[in-house]
């Protein structure tokens, strides 16, 4: 009677923990190449076993069986392509002793699949009852304990690093890069850091998160995800919704709320349920590990906390305006202390804007009107601030404030670097277009494929060229306007200045307002 023929699938696995455990020797002994050679050597004198397929899960933990190649192997078992699974040892198959035992002792026998673990000298075809019922569970239990021990050590090591202010994430946030000499330290990435500064500047000017996202998309600025891909990082985000990620309201808001940009690391926000389940849950903020001054800040603390304050306000952009009202979130009724709302009245083709009490606007019986014209309020506040700063700070400090608060001046470097990035991308796409033409001439691709690919790259190239043209036009316009601007900074108020120096404005009546500065001093003007 002829000997039975087995169609084998060799399963190889190496987790990150196995690769670094106990130094180099452990990595070499468990490497994918080592496992492949051991299985090949084992099969040399076994003609009855024919190797059909090799399944490799490189970088996957053995604590669970949610592995792509393992799943593919079991699909082949179901289809009858293989009836033998061979591994280096039991730990390569899995480290969860309960699940590993269920697979080896129940599921595989149900499909009439033979199982061999070479180094553990286990073969389900020849194993006696003692080996299957006693030795096998013990070895699986040891492997499970090893996995649990590694998980606990990694967690402890990560927590120590976080408490010491070391960065433990896989990827640096937008605006930073990992230090090539120390992966636990963050360094500023100049170009995206300038974009972050611009985002905060726009928010202080009164822009909504959606308008900021639209502006960045119009300017052709790569989103954080696309920028990481451009830098060659294999980054995947749970927020990605399409093949080419664009700026969105949520992306902008995450940047505005991230205290990483003031030099503070907040880590340990999520944790795995346990070492067997690859699922993370959010921890309460009280359990986060927060360490200040761990790296260079992109945004100063004053601006960051001012933006956090703005985000709490209901500063909606109304009508066809792109930014919030200059006093939005600052005006209070002098009696009921509720917000003031802006109203627009049209009379004889002229529009007059004024502020009234929100309580009165809803119910005229609960409070009085407390009305004041917008132009009157703005002029009064302008004159008051002009006098206050001239008295207490002097002309040199005023000039410094003008330079610091000018939303355009700090962005020139960002624009220049952004243009260079787009130029490099244009050159890359141009090379791709040339490569497609060459492949077409050499008959490596069909004429249809050549035309399709060339048109895709051509469209991308033309879009980037249009972005460059708009940027240059914007720069010329800005230069022209800058030459026409007057030196006096207080000729016209802007929201950025108002937010920085004013904490609250109370409208007592049409002729009396109370301005509370951020330094807690009060000014009364009538």
C-alpha positions as CSV (number, residue, x, y, z in Angstrom):
1,X,0.0,0.0,0.0
2,X,1.4,3.4,-1.1
3,X,2.3,6.0,1.5
4,X,-0.1,9.0,1.9
5,X,0.9,12.2,0.3
6,X,0.7,15.4,2.3
7,X,0.4,18.9,0.7
8,X,2.1,21.2,3.2
9,X,1.8,24.9,4.0
10,X,4.8,26.3,5.9
11,X,3.9,29.0,8.4
12,X,6.5,31.5,9.4
13,X,6.0,34.3,12.0
14,X,8.1,37.0,13.7
15,X,6.7,39.6,16.0
16,X,8.5,42.9,16.9
17,X,9.0,41.7,20.4
18,X,10.7,38.5,19.2
19,X,13.0,40.5,17.0
20,X,14.4,42.6,19.8
21,X,14.2,40.1,22.8
22,X,17.5,39.2,24.3
23,X,19.6,41.0,21.7
24,X,20.8,40.0,18.3
25,X,21.1,36.2,18.9
26,X,17.4,35.9,19.6
27,X,16.5,37.9,16.5
28,X,18.7,35.6,14.3
29,X,17.3,32.4,15.8
30,X,13.7,33.4,15.2
31,X,14.2,35.3,11.9
32,X,12.0,34.5,9.0
33,X,15.0,33.3,7.0
34,X,16.1,30.9,9.8
35,X,12.6,29.4,10.1
36,X,12.4,29.0,6.3
37,X,15.8,27.2,6.3
38,X,14.9,24.9,9.2
39,X,11.6,23.8,7.5
40,X,13.4,23.2,4.2
41,X,16.1,21.1,5.9
42,X,13.4,19.1,7.7
43,X,11.6,18.3,4.4
44,X,14.7,17.1,2.5
45,X,14.3,13.4,3.4
46,X,10.5,13.4,3.5
47,X,9.3,12.8,-0.1
48,X,5.8,12.1,1.1
49,X,5.4,15.8,2.1
50,X,5.1,18.3,-0.8
51,X,5.5,22.0,0.1
52,X,2.7,23.9,-1.6
53,X,2.8,27.3,-0.1
54,X,4.7,29.5,2.4
55,X,2.8,31.9,4.6
56,X,4.7,34.7,6.3
57,X,3.4,37.0,9.1
58,X,6.3,39.3,9.7
59,X,5.8,41.8,12.5
60,X,2.6,40.2,13.9
61,X,2.1,39.2,17.5
62,X,1.4,35.6,18.5
63,X,-1.0,36.7,21.2
64,X,-4.0,36.5,18.8
65,X,-4.8,34.9,15.5
66,X,-5.9,38.1,13.6
67,X,-3.0,37.8,11.1
68,X,-3.4,38.2,7.3
69,X,-1.3,35.3,6.2
70,X,-2.7,33.0,8.9
71,X,-6.2,33.7,7.6
72,X,-5.0,33.1,4.1
73,X,-3.6,29.7,5.2
74,X,-6.9,28.7,6.8
75,X,-8.8,29.7,3.6
76,X,-6.5,27.2,1.7
77,X,-7.3,24.6,4.4
78,X,-11.0,25.1,3.8
79,X,-10.5,24.9,0.0
80,X,-8.5,21.6,0.4
81,X,-5.3,23.0,-1.0
82,X,-3.2,21.9,2.0
83,X,-3.7,19.2,4.5
84,X,-0.5,19.7,6.6
85,X,0.7,22.8,8.5
86,X,4.4,22.9,9.5
87,X,6.0,25.4,11.8
88,X,9.4,25.9,13.5
89,X,7.9,25.6,17.0
90,X,4.6,26.0,18.8
91,X,5.3,29.7,19.6
92,X,5.4,30.5,15.9
93,X,1.9,29.2,15.5
94,X,0.6,31.2,18.4
95,X,1.2,32.2,22.1
96,X,-2.3,32.2,23.4
97,X,-2.4,28.8,25.0
98,X,-6.2,28.4,25.0
99,X,-6.6,29.4,21.3
100,X,-3.5,27.6,20.2
101,X,-4.7,24.4,21.9
102,X,-8.2,24.8,20.3
103,X,-6.7,25.2,16.8
104,X,-4.2,22.3,17.2
105,X,-6.4,19.8,19.1
106,X,-9.9,20.6,17.7
107,X,-10.1,22.7,14.6
108,X,-7.3,21.2,12.5
109,X,-8.2,17.6,13.3
110,X,-11.8,18.4,12.3
111,X,-10.4,19.3,8.8
112,X,-8.1,16.2,8.8
113,X,-5.1,18.5,8.8
114,X,-1.8,17.2,10.2
115,X,0.3,19.6,12.3
116,X,4.1,19.5,12.8
117,X,6.1,21.7,15.2
118,X,9.8,20.8,14.4
119,X,11.8,22.1,17.4
120,X,9.1,20.9,19.8
121,X,9.2,17.4,18.2
122,X,5.5,17.4,17.9
123,X,3.6,15.6,15.1
124,X,-0.1,15.2,15.4
125,X,0.1,12.1,13.2
126,X,2.4,10.2,15.6
127,X,1.7,12.0,19.0
128,X,0.3,9.8,21.7
129,X,-2.4,10.8,24.1
130,X,0.1,12.0,26.8
131,X,1.8,14.4,24.4
132,X,-1.5,15.8,23.1
133,X,-3.3,16.0,26.4
134,X,-0.4,17.0,28.8
135,X,2.8,18.2,27.1
136,X,1.2,20.2,24.4
137,X,-1.0,22.4,26.8
138,X,2.0,23.0,29.0
139,X,4.2,24.2,26.2
140,X,1.4,26.4,24.9
141,X,0.9,27.8,28.4
142,X,4.6,28.6,28.6
143,X,4.4,30.4,25.3
144,X,1.4,32.4,26.5
145,X,3.2,33.4,29.8
146,X,6.2,34.6,27.7
147,X,3.9,36.8,25.7
148,X,2.2,38.2,28.8
149,X,5.6,38.9,30.3
150,X,6.9,40.7,27.2
151,X,3.7,42.8,27.1
152,X,4.1,43.9,30.7
153,X,7.8,44.8,30.3
154,X,7.1,46.8,27.1
155,X,4.3,48.7,28.9
156,X,6.5,49.4,31.9
157,X,9.3,50.6,29.7
158,X,7.0,52.9,27.7
159,X,5.5,54.4,30.9
160,X,9.0,55.2,32.3
161,X,10.0,56.9,29.0
162,X,6.8,58.9,29.0
163,X,7.3,60.1,32.5
164,X,10.8,61.2,31.6
165,X,9.4,63.3,28.8
166,X,10.5,61.0,26.0
167,X,8.4,60.7,22.8
168,X,7.2,57.1,22.4
169,X,4.9,57.5,19.3
170,X,5.5,55.7,16.0
171,X,5.2,59.0,14.0
172,X,5.9,62.6,14.9
173,X,2.9,65.0,14.7
174,X,2.6,67.5,11.9
175,X,5.2,70.2,12.4
176,X,7.8,67.9,14.0
177,X,10.2,65.1,13.0
178,X,12.0,62.5,15.2
179,X,15.6,63.3,16.0
180,X,17.7,61.0,13.7
181,X,20.2,60.6,16.6
182,X,17.4,60.0,19.3
183,X,14.1,58.7,18.2
184,X,12.5,59.7,21.5
185,X,13.2,63.4,20.9
186,X,11.2,65.7,18.7
187,X,12.7,68.4,16.4
188,X,10.8,71.1,14.5
189,X,10.2,70.4,10.9
190,X,10.5,73.9,9.4
191,X,8.0,73.9,6.5
192,X,4.9,72.3,8.3
193,X,5.7,74.2,11.5
194,X,5.2,77.4,9.5
195,X,1.8,76.1,8.3
196,X,0.9,75.4,11.9
197,X,1.8,79.0,12.8
198,X,-0.3,80.2,10.0
199,X,-3.3,78.1,11.2
200,X,-3.1,79.6,14.6
201,X,-2.7,83.1,13.1
202,X,-5.8,82.7,11.0
203,X,-7.8,81.5,14.0
204,X,-6.8,84.5,16.0
205,X,-8.0,86.7,13.0
206,X,-11.4,85.1,13.3
207,X,-11.3,82.4,10.7
208,X,-13.4,79.3,11.3
209,X,-11.8,75.9,11.1
210,X,-13.7,75.1,7.9
211,X,-12.5,78.3,6.2
212,X,-8.9,77.6,7.3
213,X,-9.2,74.1,5.7
214,X,-10.6,75.5,2.5
215,X,-7.9,78.1,2.3
216,X,-5.1,75.5,2.7
217,X,-6.7,73.3,0.1
218,X,-7.0,76.2,-2.3
219,X,-3.3,77.1,-1.8
220,X,-2.4,73.5,-2.5
221,X,-0.9,72.8,0.9
222,X,-0.5,69.1,1.5
223,X,-2.6,67.7,4.4
224,X,-0.6,66.1,7.3
225,X,-1.3,62.6,5.9
226,X,-0.2,63.5,2.4
227,X,2.9,65.3,3.7
228,X,3.9,62.2,5.6
229,X,3.5,60.1,2.5
230,X,5.5,62.6,0.5
231,X,8.3,62.3,3.1
232,X,8.3,58.5,2.5
233,X,6.7,57.5,5.8
234,X,4.4,54.5,5.8
235,X,1.7,56.3,7.8
236,X,-1.9,55.2,8.0
237,X,-4.6,57.2,9.8
238,X,-8.0,56.1,11.2
239,X,-9.3,59.5,10.0
240,X,-8.5,58.8,6.3
241,X,-11.6,58.7,4.3
242,X,-10.4,58.8,0.7
243,X,-7.3,57.9,-1.4
244,X,-6.0,61.5,-1.4
245,X,-6.5,63.2,2.0
246,X,-7.4,66.9,2.0
247,X,-7.5,69.4,4.8
248,X,-10.8,69.2,6.8
249,X,-12.4,71.1,9.7
250,X,-11.5,68.2,12.0
251,X,-7.9,68.2,11.0
252,X,-7.5,71.9,11.7
253,X,-9.2,71.6,15.0
254,X,-7.0,68.7,16.1
255,X,-3.9,70.9,15.4
256,X,-5.4,73.9,17.3
257,X,-6.1,71.8,20.3
258,X,-2.8,69.9,20.4
259,X,-0.6,71.1,23.3
260,X,2.4,69.4,21.6
261,X,2.9,72.8,19.8
262,X,3.8,74.6,23.1
263,X,6.4,72.0,24.0
264,X,4.2,69.8,26.1
265,X,4.0,66.0,25.6
266,X,0.6,64.4,26.5
267,X,1.0,60.6,26.1
268,X,-0.8,57.5,27.3
269,X,-4.1,58.7,26.0
270,X,-5.1,55.2,24.9
271,X,-4.2,51.7,26.1
272,X,-4.7,48.1,24.9
273,X,-7.4,46.2,26.8
274,X,-4.9,43.4,27.3
275,X,-2.0,41.7,25.5
276,X,-4.4,39.2,23.7
277,X,-6.8,41.8,22.2
278,X,-5.4,44.3,19.7
279,X,-8.0,47.0,20.6
280,X,-7.3,50.3,22.3
281,X,-9.6,52.3,24.6
282,X,-9.3,56.0,25.6
283,X,-8.1,56.7,29.2
284,X,-9.6,59.5,31.3
285,X,-7.5,62.7,31.1
286,X,-6.5,62.3,34.7
287,X,-4.5,59.2,33.7
288,X,-2.6,60.9,30.8
289,X,1.1,61.4,31.3
290,X,1.8,65.1,30.7
291,X,5.3,66.5,30.7
292,X,6.0,70.2,29.9
293,X,9.0,71.7,28.1
294,X,10.1,68.4,26.5
295,X,10.9,70.0,23.1
296,X,11.0,73.3,21.2
297,X,7.6,75.0,20.9
298,X,6.1,76.1,17.6
299,X,3.4,78.3,19.2
300,X,3.9,80.5,22.3
301,X,1.7,79.7,25.3
302,X,-0.1,83.0,25.2
303,X,-1.4,82.4,21.7
304,X,-2.2,78.7,22.3
305,X,-4.4,79.3,25.4
306,X,-6.0,82.3,23.7
307,X,-7.0,80.0,20.9
308,X,-8.4,77.4,23.4
309,X,-10.5,80.2,24.9
310,X,-11.8,81.1,21.4
311,X,-12.7,77.5,20.6
312,X,-15.1,77.5,23.6
313,X,-17.0,80.5,22.2
314,X,-19.8,80.3,19.7
315,X,-18.2,82.6,17.1
316,X,-20.1,81.7,14.0
317,X,-19.3,83.4,10.7
318,X,-22.5,84.9,9.3
319,X,-23.5,86.0,5.8
320,X,-20.8,86.3,3.1
321,X,-18.0,87.1,5.6
322,X,-15.0,84.9,5.9
323,X,-14.1,85.7,9.5
324,X,-15.9,86.3,12.8
325,X,-16.8,89.7,14.0
326,X,-13.9,91.7,15.5
327,X,-15.6,91.7,19.0
328,X,-17.3,88.3,18.7
329,X,-17.2,86.5,22.1
330,X,-16.0,89.6,24.0
331,X,-19.2,91.8,24.3
332,X,-21.4,91.4,27.4
333,X,-24.6,93.2,28.5
334,X,-23.9,95.5,31.4
335,X,-27.1,94.4,33.2
336,X,-27.8,90.7,32.5
337,X,-24.2,89.9,31.5
338,X,-25.3,87.9,28.5
339,X,-23.6,88.1,25.1
340,X,-24.4,90.9,22.7
341,X,-25.5,90.1,19.2
342,X,-24.8,92.0,16.0
343,X,-27.7,93.3,13.9
344,X,-27.7,94.9,10.5
345,X,-30.3,97.4,9.4
346,X,-30.6,98.6,5.8
347,X,-31.9,102.1,5.2
348,X,-31.8,104.0,1.9
349,X,-29.2,101.6,0.4
350,X,-27.0,102.0,3.5
351,X,-26.3,99.2,6.0
352,X,-25.8,100.1,9.7
353,X,-24.4,97.5,12.1
354,X,-25.0,97.7,15.8
355,X,-25.0,95.4,18.8
356,X,-27.9,94.7,21.2
357,X,-28.4,92.5,24.2
358,X,-29.1,88.8,23.3
359,X,-31.6,88.5,26.2
360,X,-33.5,91.6,24.9
361,X,-33.3,90.2,21.3
362,X,-35.2,87.1,22.5
363,X,-37.6,88.7,24.9
364,X,-37.9,92.5,25.2
365,X,-39.4,92.2,28.7
366,X,-36.4,90.6,30.3
367,X,-33.8,93.2,29.7
368,X,-33.3,96.6,28.0
369,X,-31.8,97.1,24.5
370,X,-28.3,98.3,25.5
371,X,-27.7,99.2,21.8
372,X,-24.5,100.7,20.4
373,X,-23.4,101.2,16.8
374,X,-20.5,99.1,15.6
375,X,-18.6,102.0,14.2
376,X,-18.9,103.9,17.4
377,X,-17.8,101.0,19.5
378,X,-14.8,100.2,17.3
379,X,-13.6,103.9,17.2
380,X,-14.0,104.2,21.0
381,X,-12.0,101.0,21.7
382,X,-9.4,102.0,19.1
383,X,-8.8,105.4,20.7
384,X,-8.8,103.9,24.2
385,X,-6.2,101.3,23.3
386,X,-4.1,103.9,21.4
387,X,-4.0,106.0,24.5
388,X,-3.4,103.1,26.9
389,X,-0.5,101.7,24.9
390,X,1.1,105.1,24.3
391,X,1.1,105.8,28.0
392,X,2.2,102.5,29.4
393,X,4.4,100.9,26.7
394,X,5.8,103.7,24.5
395,X,6.4,103.8,20.7
396,X,9.1,101.1,20.6
397,X,6.8,98.5,22.3
398,X,4.0,99.6,19.9
399,X,6.2,98.9,16.9
400,X,7.1,95.5,18.4
401,X,3.5,94.6,18.8
402,X,2.8,95.6,15.2
403,X,5.5,93.3,13.9
404,X,4.5,90.4,16.2
405,X,0.8,90.7,15.4
406,X,1.0,91.2,11.7
407,X,-0.5,88.0,10.4
408,X,1.3,88.2,7.1
409,X,4.9,88.9,8.0
410,X,5.7,85.5,9.7
411,X,4.4,83.6,6.7
412,X,6.8,84.6,4.0
413,X,9.2,81.8,5.0
414,X,6.4,79.3,5.0
415,X,5.3,80.5,1.5
416,X,8.9,80.2,0.2
417,X,9.3,76.6,1.5
418,X,5.9,75.7,0.3
419,X,6.8,76.8,-3.2
420,X,10.0,74.8,-3.1
421,X,8.0,71.7,-2.1
422,X,5.6,72.2,-5.0
423,X,8.5,72.8,-7.4
424,X,10.1,69.5,-6.3
425,X,6.8,67.7,-6.7
426,X,6.4,69.2,-10.2
427,X,9.9,67.8,-11.1
428,X,9.0,64.4,-9.7
429,X,5.8,64.2,-11.8
430,X,7.6,65.5,-14.9
431,X,10.1,62.5,-14.5
432,X,7.2,60.2,-14.2
433,X,5.7,61.5,-17.4
434,X,9.0,60.9,-19.2
435,X,9.2,57.4,-17.8
436,X,5.7,56.6,-19.0
437,X,6.6,57.8,-22.5
438,X,9.8,55.8,-22.5
439,X,7.9,52.6,-21.4
440,X,5.5,53.2,-24.2
441,X,8.2,53.5,-26.8
442,X,9.8,50.3,-25.5
443,X,6.4,48.5,-25.7
444,X,6.6,47.8,-21.9
445,X,3.0,49.1,-21.6
446,X,0.1,49.3,-24.0
447,X,-0.8,52.5,-25.8
448,X,-4.0,52.7,-23.8
449,X,-2.1,52.4,-20.5
450,X,0.4,55.0,-21.7
451,X,-2.2,57.5,-22.5
452,X,-4.1,57.0,-19.3
453,X,-1.1,57.3,-17.0
454,X,0.3,60.3,-18.9
455,X,-3.0,62.1,-18.6
456,X,-3.2,61.5,-14.9
457,X,0.3,62.9,-14.3
458,X,-0.3,65.8,-16.7
459,X,-3.4,66.8,-14.8
460,X,-1.5,66.7,-11.5
461,X,1.3,68.7,-13.0
462,X,-1.0,71.4,-14.3
463,X,-2.9,71.6,-11.0
464,X,0.4,72.3,-9.2
465,X,1.5,74.8,-11.8
466,X,-1.8,76.7,-11.2
467,X,-1.2,76.7,-7.5
468,X,2.3,78.2,-8.1
469,X,0.8,80.9,-10.3
470,X,-1.8,81.8,-7.7
471,X,0.9,82.0,-5.0
472,X,3.1,84.3,-7.0
473,X,0.1,86.5,-7.8
474,X,-0.8,86.7,-4.1
475,X,2.7,87.6,-3.2
476,X,2.8,90.5,-5.7
477,X,-0.6,91.8,-4.4
478,X,0.7,91.6,-0.8
479,X,3.8,93.5,-1.7
480,X,1.7,96.2,-3.4
481,X,-0.6,96.5,-0.4
482,X,2.3,96.5,2.1
483,X,3.8,99.6,0.3
484,X,0.5,101.4,0.7
485,X,-0.1,100.5,4.4
486,X,0.4,103.3,6.9
487,X,2.9,102.8,9.7
488,X,0.3,103.6,12.5
489,X,-0.8,100.3,13.8
490,X,-3.9,101.6,15.5
491,X,-5.4,103.2,12.4
492,X,-7.7,100.2,12.2
493,X,-8.3,97.5,14.8
494,X,-7.9,93.8,13.9
495,X,-9.3,90.8,15.8
496,X,-5.9,89.4,16.6
497,X,-4.9,92.6,18.6
498,X,-8.3,92.9,20.3
499,X,-8.2,89.3,21.5
500,X,-4.7,89.6,22.9
501,X,-5.3,92.7,25.0
502,X,-9.0,92.7,25.8
503,X,-10.7,90.2,28.1
504,X,-14.2,91.6,28.1
505,X,-16.3,94.6,27.0
506,X,-19.4,95.5,28.9
507,X,-22.0,97.7,27.2
508,X,-23.6,99.8,30.0
509,X,-25.6,102.0,27.5
510,X,-25.1,103.8,24.2
511,X,-22.6,106.2,25.7
512,X,-20.9,104.1,28.4
513,X,-18.8,101.0,28.0
514,X,-16.4,99.2,30.3
515,X,-13.3,97.6,28.8
516,X,-11.5,94.9,30.9
517,X,-8.0,94.4,29.7
518,X,-6.2,91.0,30.0
519,X,-4.0,92.5,32.7
520,X,-7.2,92.8,34.8
521,X,-7.3,96.6,34.9
522,X,-10.6,98.3,33.9
523,X,-11.1,101.4,31.8
524,X,-14.4,103.4,31.8
525,X,-15.1,105.7,28.9
526,X,-18.2,107.7,28.2
